Amino acid sequence: MASARQLPVDMSLLRLQDKHIVKSIWEGNERVICPRRHAIWIAKHVNELDERIMNILHAAGFIHILKASTMEINHHLVTALVERWRVETHTFHLPLGESTITLEDVALQLGLPIEGHVVTGISSGPLTVFCHQLLGDVPPENNVRGNRIKLSWLNNTFRHLPHDVTDQVIEQYARAYMLMIIGNIMMPDTSASMVHLMYLPLLADLQNVSQYSWGSAMLSCLYRALDHGTRADQENIGGCMILLQCWAWERITCISPQLLEVTEDDISSGAVFPLV
């Protein structure tokens, strides 16, 4: 629990202090925030994915973050970082000064594109009409909530790509995997069970997916999740916790895990992956 000597000197700068979790902590209330992440099949069996799907994900720039999805998240580390996050400045207030996650961190840590088209589009209307065209299947009504569909439906429907299928079916499966990566790893909400269909039209032309600035969208989502996480009534947090944890390990080296020696055989086998 924070001590009295850690209180800010000038409270006038912290206009949202009354809603911040640290106020509750100073009053004697503690919590451990729970990062939300849906246990999708591809995260557990990433090395078993069909090569045809992997090639498309690699071309889209999604392969590095997919392989990092198996990382265990330290809830206590996330909690400590959220407590240091200030909504007013979008920075972590640390003993040695302020710091924050940047687009450069996104590119270097997870290999996502940070330049290109803005990740935006239609967010209302009957977006399920895109499912039949781009996924080749339409989720049942009990798997749809507004314009969000259940990740579990995507998991069950697109788990295994058949061997003898057309290029069109391969592309449909690839789009489903990308939706799962977006909704589960890159930009999960606090439900951790659904993904918005607004992203699906952006995946229509698979040759153009890498031209979108997915890294910018993911960082914006993480900032918003950290903002919400500072509220005392929040027990869960969305956003890309993999990025948050990798950033902390890179910038605060005293808490980072010890690096192991890596051989060329480890890289070729997929045990580790270099960001290039």
C-alpha positions in Angstrom: 0.0 0.0 0.0 1.3 3.5 -0.9 2.7 5.5 2.0 1.9 9.1 2.8 5.3 10.3 1.4 4.3 9.0 -2.0 1.4 11.4 -2.3 1.7 13.9 -5.2 3.1 17.3 -4.3 0.8 19.3 -6.6 -2.7 17.8 -6.7 -4.0 20.5 -8.9 -2.5 18.8 -11.9 -4.3 15.5 -11.3 -7.8 16.6 -12.2 -9.1 13.0 -12.3 -7.6 11.9 -9.0 -10.9 11.3 -7.3 -11.7 8.5 -9.8 -8.2 7.0 -9.9 -7.5 3.6 -8.3 -4.7 5.1 -6.2 -7.1 7.1 -4.2 -8.8 3.9 -3.2 -5.4 2.3 -2.4 -4.4 5.2 -0.2 -7.7 4.6 1.7 -6.6 1.0 2.4 -8.3 -0.9 -0.5 -6.2 -3.1 -2.7 -6.9 -5.1 -5.8 -5.3 -7.3 -8.5 -6.6 -6.5 -11.9 -7.4 -9.3 -14.3 -6.3 -9.0 -17.9 -9.0 -10.4 -20.2 -7.9 -12.9 -22.8 -10.1 -15.6 -24.4 -8.4 -19.0 -24.6 -8.5 -19.5 -28.3 -7.3 -22.7 -30.0 -4.7 -21.0 -32.3 -2.9 -19.5 -29.3 -2.4 -22.9 -27.8 -1.5 -24.7 -31.0 0.1 -22.0 -33.1 2.8 -24.4 -34.3 0.2 -26.7 -35.7 -1.5 -24.2 -37.9 -1.9 -25.1 -41.6 1.0 -23.7 -43.6 -1.4 -22.2 -46.1 -2.9 -20.1 -43.3 0.4 -19.2 -41.8 1.6 -17.8 -45.1 -1.3 -15.5 -45.4 -0.9 -14.3 -41.7 2.8 -13.7 -42.4 2.0 -11.6 -45.4 -0.5 -9.6 -43.4 2.0 -8.9 -40.6 0.1 -10.8 -38.0 2.5 -13.7 -37.5 4.8 -12.3 -34.7 1.9 -11.3 -32.4 0.3 -14.6 -33.0 3.4 -16.5 -31.9 3.7 -14.2 -28.8 0.1 -15.0 -27.8 1.3 -18.0 -25.8 3.0 -15.7 -23.3 1.8 -15.9 -19.7 0.7 -12.5 -18.4 1.8 -11.4 -14.9 -1.4 -10.0 -13.3 0.6 -8.3 -10.5 2.8 -6.5 -13.0 -0.2 -5.3 -14.9 -1.8 -4.1 -11.7 1.3 -2.1 -10.7 1.5 -0.5 -14.1 -2.2 0.5 -14.2 -1.8 2.1 -10.8 1.1 4.2 -12.2 -0.9 5.2 -15.4 -2.3 8.7 -15.5 -5.3 9.4 -17.8 -4.4 13.1 -17.9 -1.1 12.5 -19.7 -1.4 9.0 -21.0 1.9 8.2 -19.3 3.2 6.0 -16.5 4.4 8.1 -13.5 7.4 6.3 -12.3 9.9 7.2 -9.6 12.5 8.4 -12.2 10.0 10.2 -14.4 7.2 9.7 -16.9 7.3 7.1 -19.7 4.8 5.6 -22.1 4.3 3.0 -24.9 5.0 4.4 -28.4 4.4 3.2 -31.9 8.1 2.3 -32.1 7.6 -0.1 -29.3 4.6 -1.7 -31.1 6.7 -2.2 -34.3 9.8 -3.5 -32.5 8.1 -5.7 -30.0 5.3 -7.2 -32.1 6.2 -6.5 -35.7 2.8 -4.9 -36.5 2.6 -2.2 -39.2 2.4 1.3 -37.8 2.0 3.2 -41.1 -0.6 3.0 -43.7 -4.4 3.2 -43.9 -6.4 4.1 -40.8 -8.1 1.1 -39.2 -11.7 2.4 -39.3 -14.9 1.7 -41.2 -18.6 0.8 -40.8 -19.5 0.1 -37.1 -23.3 0.0 -37.4 -25.8 -1.6 -39.7 -26.3 -5.3 -40.6 -22.6 -6.2 -40.7 -23.4 -9.9 -40.5 -24.1 -9.8 -44.3 -20.3 -9.7 -44.7 -19.9 -13.1 -43.0 -21.4 -15.2 -45.8 -19.2 -13.5 -48.4 -15.9 -13.2 -46.5 -16.1 -16.1 -44.1 -18.4 -18.5 -46.1 -20.6 -19.0 -43.1 -23.0 -17.0 -40.9 -23.1 -17.3 -37.1 -26.4 -18.4 -35.5 -28.4 -15.7 -33.8 -27.3 -16.9 -30.4 -23.7 -16.2 -31.3 -24.4 -12.6 -32.3 -24.8 -9.6 -30.1 -25.4 -6.4 -32.0 -22.5 -6.3 -34.5 -20.2 -8.6 -32.4 -19.8 -12.3 -32.8 -18.6 -14.9 -30.3 -15.0 -15.9 -30.6 -16.1 -19.4 -29.6 -18.1 -19.7 -32.8 -15.1 -18.7 -34.8 -13.0 -21.2 -32.8 -15.3 -24.1 -33.4 -16.2 -23.3 -37.0 -12.7 -22.6 -38.4 -10.5 -24.8 -36.2 -9.2 -27.2 -38.9 -8.7 -26.3 -42.5 -9.6 -29.3 -44.7 -6.8 -30.5 -47.0 -8.7 -30.4 -50.3 -10.2 -27.0 -50.5 -10.3 -24.1 -52.9 -8.2 -20.9 -52.6 -11.4 -19.1 -51.7 -12.0 -21.3 -48.7 -8.4 -20.9 -47.6 -8.9 -17.1 -47.7 -12.1 -17.4 -45.7 -10.4 -19.4 -43.0 -7.5 -16.9 -42.9 -10.0 -14.0 -42.4 -11.5 -15.9 -39.5 -8.1 -16.4 -37.9 -7.4 -12.7 -38.3 -10.6 -11.8 -36.6 -9.7 -14.1 -33.7 -6.3 -12.5 -33.4 -7.8 -9.0 -33.4 -10.6 -9.8 -30.9 -8.5 -12.0 -28.6 -4.9 -10.7 -28.7 -4.6 -7.3 -30.3 -7.8 -5.5 -29.2 -9.8 -7.6 -26.7 -12.5 -5.9 -24.7 -13.3 -6.7 -21.1 -15.7 -9.5 -22.1 -12.9 -11.4 -23.8 -15.5 -13.4 -25.6 -16.5 -11.4 -28.7 -15.1 -9.5 -31.6 -16.7 -6.6 -33.6 -17.5 -7.3 -37.2 -16.3 -3.8 -38.2 -12.9 -5.3 -38.8 -14.1 -7.9 -41.3 -14.6 -5.6 -44.4 -10.9 -4.5 -43.9 -9.9 -8.1 -44.4 -11.7 -8.5 -47.8 -8.6 -8.0 -49.9 -6.0 -10.1 -48.2 -3.2 -8.5 -50.3 -4.1 -5.1 -48.7 -4.3 -6.1 -45.0 -0.7 -5.2 -44.4 -1.3 -1.7 -45.7 -3.4 -0.8 -42.6 -1.8 0.6 -39.5 -2.9 -2.1 -37.1 -0.2 -1.1 -34.7 -1.7 2.4 -34.3 -5.2 0.9 -33.7 -3.8 -1.6 -31.1 -1.9 1.1 -29.2 -5.0 3.4 -29.1 -7.1 0.5 -27.8 -4.4 -0.2 -25.1 -4.4 3.4 -24.0 -8.2 3.3 -23.7 -8.1 0.1 -21.7 -5.5 1.6 -19.3 -7.7 4.6 -18.9 -10.6 2.4 -17.9 -8.4 0.2 -15.7 -7.5 3.1 -13.5 -11.1 3.3 -12.2 -11.6 1.8 -8.8 -14.7 -0.1 -9.8 -12.8 -2.0 -12.6 -11.6 -5.6 -11.9 -10.8 -6.5 -15.5 -8.9 -4.9 -18.3 -8.9 -5.3 -22.0 -6.3 -4.2 -24.6 -3.1 -5.9 -25.6 -1.5 -7.0 -22.3 1.3 -8.8 -24.3 2.4 -5.4 -25.6 2.2 -3.9 -22.1 4.3 -6.6 -20.6 6.9 -6.7 -23.3 7.3 -2.9 -23.0 7.8 -3.2 -19.3 10.4 -5.9 -19.6 12.2 -3.8 -22.3 12.1 -0.5 -20.4 12.3 -1.7 -16.8 15.1 -4.3 -17.1 15.3 -5.1 -13.4 11.9 -7.0 -13.7 12.5 -8.6 -17.0 13.1 -12.4 -17.2 16.5 -13.7 -17.9 17.3 -14.2 -21.6 18.3 -17.7 -22.7 20.9 -18.4 -25.4 19.2 -18.9 -28.7 20.6 -21.1 -31.5 19.7 -21.1 -35.2 18.0 -24.5 -34.6 15.7 -22.8 -32.0 14.7 -20.1 -34.6 14.1 -22.6 -37.4 12.0 -24.8 -35.2 9.7 -21.9 -34.2 10.8 -22.1 -30.5 11.6 -18.4 -30.8 11.0 -15.8 -33.5 13.2 -12.9 -34.5 11.4 -9.6 -35.3 12.7 -8.4 -38.7 
